[in-house]
Structures are given as structure tokens and as C-alpha cells.
Amino acid sequence: MSQGKDPAEVYRALGVTPVITASGSTTVYGGSKLRPEVMEAMNQASGVMVELGDLNRAAGEIIARLTGAEAGLVSSGAAGGLVLQAAAVIAGADPIKMDQLPNTDGLKNEIIIQRSHRFPYDQCYRTGGAKLIDIGDGRRCAPWQLEAAFTEKTAAVAYLFSPFVSRRGLPFEQVCEIAHERDVPVIVDAASFVPPRANLKRFIAEGADMVIYSGGKGVRGPQGAGILCGRADLIEAAAANGAPYQFVGRGMKVAKEEIVGLVSALQIFVDEDEEAETKRYNEMCESVVDAFIEMPGLRVTVEHDPYDYLIPHAIMKFTDGWNGPSRDEIVQAMTKGDPPIFLHTLGKPDELGVDPFNLSEQELETVISRLREELLK
Ligand SMILES: *Cc1c(COP(=O)(O)O)cnc(C)c1O
């Protein structure tokens, strides 16, 4: 980086306004801040040619080691990994079937999913040729509903781990048990479920046959990379369906620099001190609490749990005693302000959050002072 030059200049020169992302790792607001060491590794990788099959295999071994899975593959984001999961369970590594995708006439193409796990990214499964078979009523699901859904066309059962997903569906281990009794694989989307780092090994250990994580979210690797891991035969099939080969995944190419960047990011991520990181996030959240604790009608707390707030968040609750602008007016004003600031709005409708994940200390100060201006209006 050149000394003294404002890095935001690269965007300003294009007429693009830099923003502050206090919503966590949100793709539309820039995703995550890439680790500088990863950029350095990608830079080195960019000037040297390699055979992609070789590189994919080597990267896969590292992913396997760090996830406890038999095998791994760098995919094009978690979303690209979902396409490959579908292709792998539907076509395997059979070139005749692979060539036929996304047309699945005559193939096993049904992926069973609890209604409460339907999510915007499940179109990626359909892109790979899957027909989604919904079970349950959107809030809960009984074991017999899963048992009744298997047919001779069942290719897999999908399971979603993500913040703010209903916890009243079938427990993961029970889904694995029921599916495995029928020799059907369980495929998992845990794209945004790290950190905690323990989640990198958790789902494989609990019985998942394939798991996808985003490489560009909590891991802070290349924004366009994903981490696919799982059973050796399924990962081999996923790789066969993807780039550099000309099958359904070819449109989701991963560059050699991104593969190198991803394994570098993943190794650094795993080696990091999670306790120290959590402590730092906690302190950042506490400074938000301290700033607004005295505001009448506002309740500010630090939330941290294994479901919705995987890292500490500062959550402001607008109680009945609140007399200032509405929560939505504040969200709007922050978004339209200078600089534009995006807050965490996934929680309850009367709550607003600050996720410290993408914030420097200086950006946090800006978030607090801008929030104070808007709250006091
Ligand atoms: C973010 C996300 C994805 C997509 O991840 P990318 O790495 O951005 O492709 C898929 N599934 C879920 C549940 C996500 O949260």
C-alpha cells in the first residue's frame, strides 16, 4: 500500500461512495474486509501458472484437515458450493449424467428440505437441477414427515444452519440418522455459521455428508470463495461437475489466486485466538452500550449466543418508553447519511444492532456519533 494515501480513493475515483458496514458480513455492502496476508498470497499466486486439478487437490487436502472431513474443495462462494452439492448428489461423477444437467429427466433429483429451512439461496440447489421437496409446516416438522418424503428419486436431505432460522425443526442428528438409514446423504449450508471456529468441524462430526461455508464471510478470505467439505466420493463428484471442467459448475469458476487466498485465509482463521477476538468485539459492543445506556426508552445490551449472534452484537431495543424517531426512520437516516452506515436489522422489528465484525475502531466511533445525532433528533 502506498504511504499516506487514502485507500478509499480507489473507489472515489470511480465515483463510488465508501460505506460503513455495521451489519456484519453482508455481500451487498462489501462482504468482509480481506486479510492483508491473503492479498499478499494471492499476489504471489497471480504471476505463476499451475494445473488447476493439482491445485484443487492440494487445497482440498488442507480443507479436509481443517474441517475433519474426508475431502474438500474451494467453490465459487458458498452459493456456488450449493450448486455443486446438488450436482454431486444428482449426477455423481458420471459424465453422461453430468452432461445432462440441469435437465434431470430420469435422474434422482429430489432434495428434501424442511419448510422452515427454505431460504433465498435454495435457488442454487434448483440451478443444479434439484427439485425441492418441502416437509413440515414452516414452523415445525415431525420425524414421520421426513420419513414419508423419501422416494426412489430422493438424492439428498438439505439442512440449513443460519442465524434467525427456526429452531423448532427436526434436530440435525435425527435428520442424519433417518437419512442414513436409507443411504441418503445429508447436505448442509452453514455459509455464515463461522465463527465460532468449532463450527468448522461440528457438522461433519455430527454426521453431515457435505457442508458448505462461505470463504468470504467470517473467514475473511476472498469474497468470491467458498469452502466445501465432506465425503470423498461426493467431493470428487462436486469437483468433477465444477470448473475447470465444462459441466454445470463451469460458470462458477474459481481462479488460482482465489484458491491460494482461501487456503491461506482458512489457515490463519483457524490459528487465531478466538477468545481474544471475542473480547475485542465485546469491548466494541460495550462502548455502544456506554454511549446510549442513559437514553430513556432505549435498552442497549450486548447479545452473544450460538444461534443468532455468533459474535457479540450491540442491540438497541426501542421500548414503549421511547419518544425519539422510529427504528425504521433511524435505519433510513443512517443509510442516507454521510457516510452511509448499514446497521444490523435481522433481529426483532423493534431492535437495531451494531455488528462489530467489519468495523475499525475509527468506524465504530463514526457509527456511535452518527447514531447519537439521529437518536437525538
Ligand atoms: C451468505 C450465504 C450464502 C452465500 O454465501 P456466498 O459465499 O456469499 O456465496 C449461502 N447460504 C447462506 C445461508 C448464507 O448466509
The ligand as a MOL file (V3000), in Angstrom:
LIG
                    3D

  0  0  0     0  0            999 V3000
M  V30 BEGIN CTAB
M  V30 COUNTS 15 15 0 0 0
M  V30 BEGIN ATOM
M  V30 1 C -24.2150 -15.8400 2.6220 0
M  V30 2 C -24.9330 -17.1210 2.4690 0
M  V30 3 C -24.7760 -17.8910 1.3050 0
M  V30 4 C -23.9170 -17.4220 0.1520 0
M  V30 5 O -22.5680 -17.2940 0.5210 0
M  V30 6 P -21.5180 -16.6610 -0.5200 0
M  V30 7 O -20.1900 -17.0990 -0.0080 0
M  V30 8 O -21.7220 -15.1880 -0.4580 0
M  V30 9 O -21.8320 -17.2200 -1.8560 0
M  V30 10 C -25.4390 -19.0850 1.2290 0
M  V30 11 N -26.2160 -19.5240 2.2470 0
M  V30 12 C -26.3920 -18.8130 3.3760 0
M  V30 13 C -27.2570 -19.3650 4.4700 0
M  V30 14 C -25.7540 -17.5890 3.5290 0
M  V30 15 O -25.9130 -16.8910 4.6550 0
M  V30 END ATOM
M  V30 BEGIN BOND
M  V30 1 1 1 2
M  V30 2 1 2 3
M  V30 3 2 2 14
M  V30 4 1 3 4
M  V30 5 2 3 10
M  V30 6 1 4 5
M  V30 7 1 5 6
M  V30 8 2 6 7
M  V30 9 1 6 8
M  V30 10 1 6 9
M  V30 11 1 10 11
M  V30 12 2 11 12
M  V30 13 1 12 13
M  V30 14 1 12 14
M  V30 15 1 14 15
M  V30 END BOND
M  V30 END CTAB
M  END
